[in-house]
Amino acid sequence: MLTELRRLPPLVSPWEVQLLRQQLAEAAAGRSFVLQGGDCAERFVYCTPDRIANTLKVLLQMSLVLVVGAQRPVIRIGRFAGQYAKPRSADTETRNGVELPAYRGDNVNRPEFTAEARQPNPQLLLRGHERAALTLNFIRSLVKGGFADLHHPEYFDLDWVDQSPLADEYHRMVDTIGEALRFMENVLGMRAGETGRIDFFTAHEALHLAYEESQTRCSPRQAGWYNLSAHFPWAGLRTNHPEGAHIEYLRGIENPLGVKIGASTTREQVAGWIGRLDPERKPGRLTFIHRFGAKHIAEALPRVIEYARAEGSAALWICDPMHGNTKMASAGVKTRQFADIYAEVEQAFDIHRRMGQQLGGVHIELTGENVTECIGGAGGPTEEGLTRAYESEVDPRLNYEQSLELAFLIARKMKIAEESEGFK
């Protein structure tokens, strides 16, 4: 199986990987902002034109909104085309007295609660590569074909805004987007969607090491080894031990790398990550994706920033406001409160600024579908309404409306911060 995977064409190129690394260096310097988003765990059945287009649409619209708030370029990284494996907190799952192995993503086993479905199947790795290739190919064709030209306000479905106390501000920001793009069109003499291309990158957790290694290649024209299954692989909270196999694997590739960090992160861990993954302290190489939770970020983030500074780190900092805010709903499913998600992002901006640096991006689990998995937002469900359209087999995602609302709130926060800095 792995031999066959090694013979298959890669999904991305070393030149694209190096381009992202250069752009992340710009983000680390505060000259751009990262939007990373997509499914918690992709499903093979999600590989359909409508679902892929909807996810791409919401990420593009969010990025346009953030450009207005950040007043700088936005780097788009999709959490898709390979996010088919997931770590689990428990090795087994029990229902009605029956215990079976946990579902670990479509690259490993299947979600149906049967002994046959939960049996690991190596053939699924080939299926995962196939689905990732189909997804990425369709995304490339959409971007190349002009789907990225979403700069007209009529493409923003804002019916939900009327339920928000920020409705007037939202509509003003949409008008600002349109005015800014029309101005650019007049200056350049071309439509904003016709400037050649937009850059769109892919990312997934480098969890299944055998799969990742099978897609690791030495480029004849670029020095070093590259993971060519994605532009931006990261190590999750359960696989980020500085002396563990996943960090050792990441150490040997030239891709820009992410490391998820939590509230229990120690000084020794930070030193280990920086020493192994970014010994030369090069901007664009290492990204810390912090996931503390709204209740813990105020205590945890400043401490970890100080640990990194003591090591002379050049890392980019991205806020993942999703994973630290997960809870169990009364219906027995995982959920997240929209208010907690935004509260963590808001605090992240303030803490980084207070410590003399900038938050470089956000990492969001989202979908372009009208799911009901997270509670709140202007038009979001209550806890009682979660079961109406709850699809996720692993973690809850923001739906289209919640994702766009979060982008507007982040843009508002960034715009206010930029204006306050300007008056100093």
C-alpha positions as CSV (number, residue, x, y, z in Angstrom):
1,M,0.0,0.0,0.0
2,L,2.7,2.5,1.0
3,T,4.8,1.4,-2.0
4,E,1.9,2.3,-4.3
5,L,1.4,5.7,-2.5
6,R,5.1,6.5,-3.1
7,R,4.6,5.9,-6.8
8,L,1.6,8.3,-7.1
9,P,2.1,11.9,-8.2
10,P,2.4,14.5,-5.3
11,L,-0.5,16.9,-4.6
12,V,1.5,20.1,-4.3
13,S,4.9,21.4,-5.6
14,P,8.1,22.5,-3.7
15,W,7.8,25.9,-5.4
16,E,4.3,26.4,-3.9
17,V,5.6,25.3,-0.5
18,Q,8.5,27.8,-0.7
19,L,6.0,30.5,-1.7
20,L,3.9,29.9,1.4
21,R,7.0,29.9,3.6
22,Q,7.9,33.4,2.2
23,Q,4.4,34.6,2.7
24,L,4.3,33.3,6.3
25,A,7.6,35.2,6.9
26,E,5.7,38.4,5.9
27,A,2.9,37.5,8.4
28,A,5.5,37.0,11.2
29,A,6.7,40.5,10.4
30,G,3.2,41.9,10.7
31,R,2.8,42.6,7.1
32,S,0.1,40.1,6.3
33,F,-2.5,38.0,8.1
34,V,-3.3,34.3,8.0
35,L,-6.8,32.8,7.6
36,Q,-6.7,29.1,8.1
37,G,-10.0,27.2,8.0
38,G,-12.0,24.2,7.0
39,D,-13.4,20.9,8.3
40,C,-12.4,19.4,11.6
41,A,-12.2,16.0,9.8
42,E,-12.9,15.7,6.2
43,R,-15.1,12.9,5.0
44,F,-14.7,11.1,1.7
45,V,-18.4,11.8,1.1
46,Y,-17.7,15.5,1.4
47,C,-15.8,15.4,-1.9
48,T,-18.6,16.9,-4.0
49,P,-18.6,20.0,-6.1
50,D,-21.2,21.9,-4.0
51,R,-19.4,21.2,-0.7
52,I,-16.0,22.1,-2.0
53,A,-17.3,25.3,-3.7
54,N,-19.2,26.3,-0.5
55,T,-16.1,25.9,1.7
56,L,-14.0,27.9,-0.8
57,K,-16.6,30.6,-1.0
58,V,-16.8,31.2,2.7
59,L,-13.0,31.3,3.0
60,L,-12.7,33.8,0.2
61,Q,-15.5,36.0,1.6
62,M,-13.9,35.9,5.0
63,S,-10.5,36.8,3.6
64,L,-12.0,39.9,1.8
65,V,-13.6,41.0,5.0
66,L,-10.3,40.6,6.9
67,V,-8.4,42.5,4.3
68,V,-10.6,45.6,5.2
69,G,-9.9,45.1,8.9
70,A,-6.3,44.2,8.7
71,Q,-5.4,46.7,6.0
72,R,-2.9,44.2,4.7
73,P,-2.8,41.0,2.6
74,V,-4.5,37.9,3.8
75,I,-2.9,34.5,3.3
76,R,-5.6,31.8,2.7
77,I,-4.8,28.3,4.0
78,G,-7.5,25.7,3.6
79,R,-7.9,22.9,6.2
80,F,-8.8,20.5,3.4
81,A,-7.5,18.1,0.7
82,G,-6.0,15.8,3.3
83,Q,-7.5,16.3,6.7
84,Y,-8.7,12.7,6.8
85,A,-7.1,11.5,10.0
86,K,-7.9,12.6,13.5
87,P,-6.5,11.9,17.0
88,R,-9.0,10.8,19.6
89,S,-9.0,11.3,23.3
90,A,-10.0,7.6,23.9
91,D,-9.0,4.5,22.0
92,T,-12.5,3.0,22.2
93,E,-16.1,4.1,22.1
94,T,-19.0,2.4,24.0
95,R,-22.6,2.5,23.0
96,N,-25.4,0.5,24.7
97,G,-22.8,-1.6,26.4
98,V,-20.9,-2.4,23.2
99,E,-17.2,-1.3,23.0
100,L,-15.5,-0.7,19.7
101,P,-12.4,1.1,18.5
102,A,-12.8,4.8,18.1
103,Y,-13.3,6.4,14.7
104,R,-10.0,7.9,13.7
105,G,-10.9,9.5,10.4
106,D,-11.6,8.2,6.9
107,N,-8.0,7.5,6.2
108,V,-8.0,4.9,9.0
109,N,-11.5,3.5,9.5
110,R,-15.2,4.4,9.1
111,P,-17.6,6.2,11.4
112,E,-20.4,3.6,11.4
113,F,-20.6,1.9,14.8
114,T,-19.9,-1.7,13.6
115,A,-17.0,-3.9,14.2
116,E,-16.3,-4.1,10.5
117,A,-16.4,-0.3,10.0
118,R,-14.1,0.4,12.9
119,Q,-11.4,-2.1,11.7
120,P,-8.4,-0.1,10.3
121,N,-8.2,-0.6,6.6
122,P,-4.9,0.3,4.8
123,Q,-6.8,0.6,1.5
124,L,-8.4,3.8,2.8
125,L,-5.0,5.6,2.5
126,L,-5.2,5.3,-1.3
127,R,-8.8,6.5,-1.1
128,G,-7.7,9.5,0.9
129,H,-5.0,10.4,-1.6
130,E,-7.5,10.1,-4.4
131,R,-10.1,12.3,-2.6
132,A,-7.4,14.9,-1.7
133,A,-6.3,15.1,-5.3
134,L,-9.8,15.5,-6.6
135,T,-10.6,18.2,-4.0
136,L,-7.4,20.1,-4.7
137,N,-7.9,19.8,-8.5
138,F,-11.4,21.2,-8.3
139,I,-10.2,24.1,-6.0
140,R,-7.5,25.0,-8.5
141,S,-9.9,25.0,-11.4
142,L,-12.4,27.2,-9.5
143,V,-9.7,29.7,-8.6
144,K,-8.2,29.7,-12.1
145,G,-11.7,30.0,-13.6
146,G,-12.7,33.2,-11.8
147,F,-14.6,31.8,-8.8
148,A,-12.4,33.9,-6.6
149,D,-14.0,37.0,-8.1
150,L,-16.4,37.4,-5.1
151,H,-15.9,41.1,-4.5
152,H,-19.5,42.2,-5.2
153,P,-21.6,42.8,-2.1
154,E,-24.5,41.0,-3.6
155,Y,-22.5,37.7,-3.1
156,F,-22.6,38.2,0.6
157,D,-25.7,36.4,2.0
158,L,-26.3,38.7,5.0
159,D,-30.0,38.0,5.9
160,W,-28.8,36.9,9.4
161,V,-27.3,40.4,10.0
162,D,-30.6,41.9,10.8
163,Q,-30.6,39.9,14.0
164,S,-27.4,41.4,15.1
165,P,-26.9,44.7,17.1
166,L,-24.0,45.3,14.7
167,A,-26.2,45.2,11.6
168,D,-25.5,48.8,10.4
169,E,-21.8,48.3,10.9
170,Y,-21.8,45.0,9.0
171,H,-23.6,46.7,6.0
172,R,-21.2,49.6,6.1
173,M,-18.2,47.2,6.0
174,V,-19.7,45.4,3.0
175,D,-20.1,48.7,1.3
176,T,-16.5,49.6,2.1
177,I,-15.3,46.3,0.5
178,G,-17.1,47.2,-2.7
179,E,-15.8,50.7,-2.7
180,A,-12.2,49.6,-2.1
181,L,-12.3,47.1,-4.9
182,R,-13.9,49.5,-7.3
183,F,-11.1,52.0,-6.5
184,M,-8.5,49.3,-7.2
185,E,-10.2,48.5,-10.5
186,N,-10.0,52.2,-11.5
187,V,-6.4,52.5,-10.6
188,L,-5.3,49.2,-12.2
189,G,-7.6,49.4,-15.2
190,M,-8.8,45.9,-14.7
191,R,-11.3,44.0,-12.5
192,A,-10.0,42.9,-9.2
193,G,-10.8,39.3,-10.0
194,E,-8.6,39.5,-13.1
195,T,-5.3,40.3,-11.6
196,G,-3.9,36.9,-12.6
197,R,-4.6,34.6,-9.7
198,I,-4.9,34.3,-5.9
199,D,-2.7,32.1,-3.8
200,F,-4.5,29.3,-2.0
201,F,-2.7,26.8,0.1
202,T,-3.6,23.5,1.9
203,A,-2.9,22.2,5.3
204,H,-3.6,19.2,7.5
205,E,-2.4,17.6,10.7
206,A,0.6,15.4,10.0
207,L,-0.9,12.6,12.1
208,H,-0.5,9.4,10.0
209,L,3.2,9.3,9.6
210,A,3.3,6.4,7.2
211,Y,1.0,8.4,4.8
212,E,3.0,11.6,5.3
213,E,6.3,9.8,4.6
214,S,5.0,8.2,1.4
215,Q,4.4,11.7,0.0
216,T,7.7,13.1,1.1
217,R,10.0,13.7,-1.8
218,C,13.4,15.1,-2.5
219,S,13.1,17.8,-5.2
220,P,15.9,17.8,-7.9
221,R,15.7,21.6,-8.1
222,Q,15.0,22.6,-4.5
223,A,17.3,21.7,-1.7
224,G,16.0,19.3,0.9
225,W,12.9,17.0,1.4
226,Y,9.3,18.2,1.1
227,N,6.0,16.8,2.3
228,L,4.1,17.2,-1.0
229,S,0.7,16.1,0.4
230,A,0.1,19.6,1.7
231,H,1.8,23.0,1.8
232,F,1.5,23.4,5.6
233,P,1.6,20.3,7.9
234,W,1.2,20.7,11.6
235,A,1.6,18.7,14.8
236,G,-1.4,18.5,17.1
237,L,-1.6,18.7,20.8
238,R,-1.4,14.9,21.2
239,T,1.5,14.5,18.9
240,N,3.7,17.5,19.6
241,H,6.1,16.0,22.1
242,P,9.5,17.6,21.3
243,E,11.2,14.2,21.3
244,G,8.4,12.3,19.7
245,A,8.2,10.7,16.2
246,H,6.0,13.4,14.7
247,I,8.3,16.3,15.6
248,E,11.3,14.2,14.4
249,Y,9.5,13.7,11.1
250,L,8.6,17.4,10.7
251,R,12.2,18.4,11.5
252,G,13.4,16.7,8.3
253,I,11.2,18.5,5.8
254,E,11.4,22.0,4.3
255,N,7.7,22.9,4.6
256,P,6.6,25.7,6.9
257,L,5.5,23.9,10.0
258,G,2.8,24.4,12.7
259,V,2.7,23.2,16.3
260,K,-0.5,23.3,18.3
261,I,0.1,24.5,21.9
262,G,-2.1,24.4,24.9
263,A,-2.4,25.8,28.4
264,S,-0.1,23.2,29.9
265,T,2.8,24.1,27.6
266,T,6.2,24.3,29.4
267,R,9.3,26.2,28.9
268,E,11.2,23.0,28.1
269,Q,8.6,22.1,25.4
270,V,8.9,25.5,23.7
271,A,12.7,25.3,23.8
272,G,12.5,21.8,22.3
273,W,10.2,22.8,19.4
274,I,12.3,25.8,18.5
275,G,15.6,24.0,18.8
276,R,14.5,21.1,16.7
277,L,12.2,22.7,14.1
278,D,13.7,26.1,13.7
279,P,17.3,26.1,14.9
280,E,18.2,29.0,12.6
281,R,15.3,31.1,13.8
282,K,14.1,31.8,10.2
283,P,10.8,33.7,9.9
284,G,8.2,31.6,8.0
285,R,9.5,28.3,9.2
286,L,7.7,27.8,12.5
287,T,4.1,28.7,13.5
288,F,2.7,28.4,17.0
289,I,-1.0,27.7,16.8
290,H,-2.3,28.4,20.4
291,R,-5.5,26.8,21.6
292,F,-6.1,27.7,25.2
293,G,-9.8,28.5,25.6
294,A,-11.4,31.8,26.5
295,K,-11.1,31.1,30.2
296,H,-7.3,30.3,30.2
297,I,-5.7,32.4,27.4
298,A,-5.2,35.4,29.7
299,E,-2.9,33.4,32.0
300,A,-1.4,31.0,29.5
301,L,-0.5,33.1,26.4
302,P,1.8,35.7,28.0
303,R,3.8,33.0,29.7
304,V,4.3,31.0,26.5
305,I,5.2,34.2,24.5
306,E,7.9,34.9,27.1
307,Y,9.2,31.3,26.8
308,A,9.5,31.8,23.0
309,R,11.2,35.1,23.4
310,A,13.8,33.7,25.7
311,E,14.8,31.3,22.9
312,G,15.0,34.1,20.3
313,S,12.1,32.7,18.4
314,A,11.0,34.1,15.0
315,A,7.7,32.1,15.1
316,L,4.4,33.3,13.7
317,W,1.5,33.2,16.2
318,I,-2.0,32.0,15.2
319,C,-5.0,31.7,17.4
320,D,-7.1,28.6,17.3
321,P,-10.2,29.6,19.3
322,M,-12.1,26.4,18.6
323,H,-10.5,23.5,20.5
324,G,-10.1,25.1,23.9
325,N,-13.8,26.0,23.9
326,T,-15.4,22.6,23.3
327,K,-18.0,21.2,25.7
328,M,-20.7,18.6,25.8
329,A,-24.2,19.7,25.1
330,S,-27.2,18.2,27.0
331,A,-28.0,16.2,23.8
332,G,-24.8,14.3,24.2
333,V,-22.9,16.0,21.3
334,K,-19.9,18.3,21.3
335,T,-20.5,22.0,20.8
336,R,-18.9,25.4,21.1
337,Q,-20.3,28.8,22.1
338,F,-19.8,31.4,19.4
339,A,-19.3,34.0,22.2
340,D,-16.4,31.9,23.7
341,I,-14.8,31.6,20.2
342,Y,-14.8,35.3,19.6
343,A,-13.8,36.1,23.2
344,E,-10.6,34.0,22.8
345,V,-9.7,35.7,19.5
346,E,-10.4,39.2,21.0
347,Q,-8.2,38.4,24.0
348,A,-5.5,37.1,21.7
349,F,-5.3,40.3,19.8
350,D,-5.1,42.3,23.0
351,I,-2.4,40.1,24.7
352,H,-0.1,40.1,21.7
353,R,-0.4,43.8,21.2
354,R,0.2,44.4,24.9
355,M,3.4,42.3,24.7
356,G,4.7,44.3,21.7
357,Q,3.8,42.0,18.9
358,Q,0.9,41.1,16.6
359,L,-1.4,38.2,16.3
360,G,-0.6,36.8,12.9
361,G,-3.7,34.8,12.0
362,V,-6.7,32.7,13.0
363,H,-7.3,28.9,12.7
364,I,-11.0,28.1,12.4
365,E,-13.0,24.9,12.0
366,L,-15.8,25.8,9.7
367,T,-18.0,24.6,6.8
368,G,-19.9,26.3,4.1
369,E,-22.9,24.2,4.9
370,N,-25.9,25.2,7.0
371,V,-25.1,22.9,9.9
372,T,-26.1,23.4,13.6
373,E,-23.1,22.4,15.6
374,C,-22.0,25.6,17.4
375,I,-24.3,27.6,19.6
376,G,-24.9,31.3,19.1
377,G,-24.0,34.1,16.8
378,A,-26.5,36.4,15.2
379,G,-28.5,33.7,13.6
380,G,-27.0,30.6,15.2
381,P,-28.9,27.8,17.0
382,T,-29.6,27.5,20.7
383,E,-28.5,24.3,22.5
384,E,-32.0,22.9,21.8
385,G,-31.5,23.4,18.1
386,L,-28.2,21.6,17.7
387,T,-29.7,18.4,16.5
388,R,-31.5,20.0,13.5
389,A,-28.5,19.7,11.2
390,Y,-25.6,18.2,13.3
391,E,-23.3,16.4,10.8
392,S,-19.8,16.3,12.3
393,E,-18.4,12.9,13.4
394,V,-15.7,14.5,15.5
395,D,-15.7,18.2,16.4
396,P,-18.3,21.0,15.9
397,R,-17.8,23.6,13.2
398,L,-19.0,27.1,12.5
399,N,-21.5,27.2,9.7
400,Y,-21.4,29.7,6.8
401,E,-23.2,32.5,8.7
402,Q,-21.3,32.1,11.9
403,S,-18.0,32.0,10.0
404,L,-18.7,35.2,8.1
405,E,-20.0,36.9,11.3
406,L,-16.7,36.0,13.0
407,A,-14.7,37.5,10.1
408,F,-16.7,40.7,10.5
409,L,-16.1,40.9,14.2
410,I,-12.3,40.2,13.8
411,A,-12.1,42.8,11.1
412,R,-13.9,45.3,13.3
413,K,-11.4,44.5,16.1
414,M,-8.4,44.9,13.8
415,K,-9.7,48.1,12.4
416,I,-10.3,49.7,15.8
417,A,-6.8,48.5,16.9
418,E,-5.2,50.1,13.8
419,E,-7.0,53.3,14.3
420,S,-6.0,53.5,18.0
421,E,-2.4,52.8,17.1
422,G,-2.5,55.6,14.6
423,F,-3.5,58.1,17.3
424,K,-0.6,57.2,19.5
